[in-house]
Amino acid sequence: MKLGPSLHRIGNDIVAVYLVDTPEGVTLIDAGMAGQWKELTAELAAMGRSLDDVRGVVLTHGDSDHIGFAERLRRDHGVPVHVHEADAARARGEVSTKPGWGHVKLGATARFLWYAMTKNGLRTTPLAEVVDVHDGDVLDLPGAPRVISMPGHSPGSIAIHVPVADAVFVGDALTTRHVLTGADGPQPAPFTDDPDTAIASLRRLEGLDVTWVLPGHGTPWNGGVEEAVRLVTRAAAASGS
């Protein structure tokens, strides 16, 4: 799906992956689930691109539903995979996380689990190697993505600001579709390690002049960064998280 001249998305509102397309090549933001590989190659072909044009992957964090096909790209195609140093062990499968599920609705949760099963999301291959990134880094990748540290969902969660895409990619720093309840609109993401820190980290997005706030789960948001932060903060207060 094309969102803008340099911006594409694969997947759906359950799990999304983004592609930044520039004359220098393609940068992927997150790698979804392993079974989204065919969608990746199909989208690249529709863009007039191929896997050879992918210069790097930047992970918003190291959870399994964001690293899906990253190791395949790294191992088979030599594509470097970047992740914040605080989530490197998580992405390599060296850290086991078991966050609480919180409030769930049967239908929405069943759809998420079914999608994960059909996309091979329950058998994710960890990364054998990663490239560490840090807050403030501007990466030597198409679009010159800038790293914004957003601890909370995980210790190494980041947002990625890409001016050429007119977007900030936020991973699970917030969501616009809660995969366990089906609730729509900007709100805290489930499976968050430290909810209070995650909300505090949202202040780091304020002042960004971008059209798109793009989460790993949910509808692309183009209602402004400040409004997204306000709505997430309000939802967190209402839920007591």
VEXDRENZA-380878 format. One line per 8 residues: number of its first residue (from 1); their letters; for each residue x, y negated, z of C-alpha. Coordinates in Angstrom, 2 decimals. Layout:
BEGIN
NUM> A> X Y Z  ... .
This chain:
BEGIN
1> MKLGPSLH> 0.00 0.00 0.00  1.38 -3.40 -0.97  0.87 -6.08 1.68  3.05 -8.76 0.08  5.71 -9.33 -2.61  8.41 -7.69 -0.48  6.26 -5.67 1.89  4.68 -2.22 1.62 .
9> RIGNDIVA> 3.10 0.25 4.04  2.60 4.00 3.98  0.50 6.06 6.35  -2.63 4.60 7.89  -3.98 3.02 11.05  -3.02 6.14 13.02  0.68 6.13 12.11  2.29 3.57 9.78 .
17> VYLVDTPE> 5.71 3.11 8.17  6.81 -0.10 6.46  9.09 -0.75 3.50  10.89 -4.04 2.85  11.69 -4.35 -0.85  14.37 -6.78 -2.04  16.70 -6.98 -5.06  19.41 -5.48 -2.83 .
25> GVTLIDAG> 17.36 -2.38 -2.09  14.83 -1.10 0.42  14.83 -1.13 4.23  12.44 1.18 6.08  10.96 0.18 9.40  10.32 3.40 11.33  9.99 6.86 9.82  6.59 7.98 11.03 .
33> MAGQWKEL> 5.99 11.70 10.93  7.90 14.27 8.91  4.86 15.10 6.78  4.67 11.53 5.48  7.68 12.26 3.25  5.55 12.71 0.13  3.85 9.39 0.80  7.27 7.77 1.05 .
41> TAELAAMG> 8.50 9.10 -2.27  5.18 8.26 -3.95  5.24 4.67 -2.67  8.86 4.22 -3.74  7.96 5.48 -7.22  5.02 3.06 -7.41  7.47 0.27 -6.52  9.82 1.37 -9.30 .
49> RSLDDVRG> 12.23 2.62 -6.67  13.65 5.94 -5.49  15.30 7.36 -2.40  18.62 6.14 -3.80  17.40 2.58 -3.22  16.85 3.07 0.51  19.75 1.37 2.29  18.75 1.98 5.89 .
57> VVLTHGDS> 16.08 2.79 8.45  15.48 0.60 11.51  13.58 2.31 14.32  11.44 0.19 16.62  12.07 2.87 19.26  13.00 6.51 19.59  9.63 8.26 20.00  8.83 11.30 17.87 .
65> DHIGFAER> 6.02 9.63 15.89  8.48 6.97 14.70  11.52 9.08 13.81  9.69 11.69 11.71  11.65 11.92 8.45  14.61 9.79 9.56  17.00 12.70 10.03  16.09 14.08 6.59 .
73> LRRDHGVP> 16.99 10.73 5.05  20.23 10.55 7.01  21.30 14.15 6.46  20.27 14.65 2.85  20.62 11.13 1.43  23.24 9.43 3.61  20.83 6.75 4.85  21.97 5.21 8.17 .
81> VHVHEADA> 19.39 5.09 10.95  19.52 2.14 13.35  18.09 2.15 16.87  18.66 0.09 20.00  21.40 1.58 22.14  18.98 2.05 25.06  16.85 4.40 22.91  19.69 6.20 21.12 .
89> ARARGEVS> 19.54 9.24 23.41  15.76 9.30 23.02  16.06 9.36 19.22  18.65 12.14 19.44  16.27 14.25 21.50  18.46 14.11 24.59  15.81 12.48 26.79  12.46 14.09 27.51 .
97> TKPGWGHV> 9.62 11.66 28.19  6.22 12.58 29.59  4.25 9.35 30.04  0.70 9.41 31.34  -2.12 9.44 28.82  -4.44 7.11 30.74  -7.98 6.59 29.46  -8.90 8.71 26.44 .
105> KLGATARF> -11.91 9.32 24.24  -12.27 12.82 22.86  -12.96 11.88 19.24  -10.13 9.39 18.85  -7.63 11.62 20.64  -8.64 14.62 18.55  -8.14 12.60 15.35  -4.67 11.55 16.48 .
113> LWYAMTKN> -3.65 15.10 17.38  -5.13 16.50 14.17  -3.26 13.93 12.11  -0.07 14.75 13.96  -0.53 18.45 13.25  -1.26 17.92 9.56  1.78 15.62 9.21  4.14 17.96 11.06 .
121> GLRTTPLA> 4.32 15.43 13.86  4.55 18.08 16.57  7.83 19.46 15.21  10.02 16.40 14.81  13.73 16.81 14.06  15.80 14.55 16.33  18.54 12.37 14.89  22.03 13.89 14.84 .
129> EVVDVHDG> 23.61 10.43 14.49  22.38 6.88 14.95  23.78 3.38 14.52  23.34 1.38 17.74  21.85 -2.10 17.51  21.47 -4.84 20.10  19.32 -7.86 20.82  19.98 -10.66 18.34 .
137> DVLDLPGA> 21.76 -8.54 15.74  21.10 -9.46 12.12  21.62 -6.22 10.24  23.45 -5.92 6.94  20.41 -4.39 5.25  17.93 -5.63 2.63  15.87 -8.43 4.12  18.48 -9.19 6.83 .
145> PRVISMPG> 16.32 -7.76 9.65  16.87 -9.44 13.03  16.59 -7.39 16.22  14.47 -8.69 19.11  14.73 -6.65 22.29  11.26 -5.70 23.61  11.76 -3.32 26.54  8.70 -1.84 28.17 .
153> HSPGSIAI> 7.19 0.77 25.91  10.63 2.34 26.08  13.92 0.91 27.35  15.15 0.30 23.81  11.96 -0.84 22.12  12.59 -3.66 19.66  10.73 -5.93 17.31  12.25 -6.60 13.90 .
161> HVPVADAV> 11.87 -10.00 12.28  12.22 -10.00 8.49  11.63 -13.49 7.03  11.55 -12.32 3.40  8.61 -10.06 4.29  6.94 -12.85 6.30  6.61 -10.30 9.07  7.62 -9.11 12.48 .
169> FVGDALTT> 7.46 -5.35 13.01  6.59 -4.56 16.62  6.40 -0.77 16.83  4.54 0.05 20.04  5.18 -3.27 21.78  1.47 -3.67 21.04  -1.13 -1.85 19.02  -4.14 -2.87 16.98 .
177> RHVLTGAD> -5.71 0.59 17.18  -5.46 2.61 20.38  -4.83 6.17 19.19  -6.39 7.69 22.32  -9.56 5.59 22.49  -10.06 4.29 18.95  -10.43 0.72 20.26  -9.49 -1.89 17.64 .
185> GPQPAPFT> -7.72 -5.21 18.03  -4.45 -6.30 19.66  -3.97 -4.49 22.99  -1.29 -2.67 24.98  -0.09 0.57 23.40  -0.55 3.91 25.17  2.34 6.10 26.37  4.18 3.02 27.65 .
193> DDPDTAIA> 6.98 3.62 30.17  6.70 0.25 31.95  3.46 -1.62 31.12  4.31 -4.78 33.09  7.67 -5.16 31.38  6.05 -4.52 27.99  3.63 -7.40 28.53  6.42 -9.70 29.70 .
201> SLRRLEGL> 8.43 -8.83 26.58  5.67 -10.16 24.33  6.78 -13.68 25.18  9.86 -13.04 23.05  7.62 -13.07 19.95  6.18 -16.51 20.62  7.29 -19.16 18.18  7.84 -16.79 15.27 .
209> DVTWVLPG> 6.34 -18.31 12.14  5.17 -15.21 10.26  1.96 -14.10 8.62  2.19 -10.42 9.60  2.45 -8.78 13.01  2.87 -5.12 12.12  2.45 -2.37 14.72  3.25 1.29 14.35 .
217> HGTPWNGG> -0.40 2.14 14.96  -3.36 0.10 13.76  -4.45 -2.41 11.17  -1.84 -4.95 10.00  -2.51 -8.18 11.91  -2.43 -11.54 10.14  -4.14 -13.63 12.78  -0.97 -15.21 14.10 .
225> VEEAVRLV> 1.66 -14.17 16.62  0.35 -16.39 19.42  -3.17 -15.02 19.09  -1.96 -11.44 19.06  0.05 -12.02 22.24  -2.90 -13.76 23.89  -5.28 -10.90 23.09  -2.86 -8.21 24.26 .
233> TRAAAASG> -2.21 -10.07 27.50  -5.95 -10.53 28.08  -6.64 -6.85 27.37  -3.89 -5.82 29.78  -5.34 -8.02 32.52  -8.84 -6.66 31.93  -7.65 -3.07 32.18  -5.43 -3.71 35.17 .
241> S> -2.34 -2.51 33.24 .
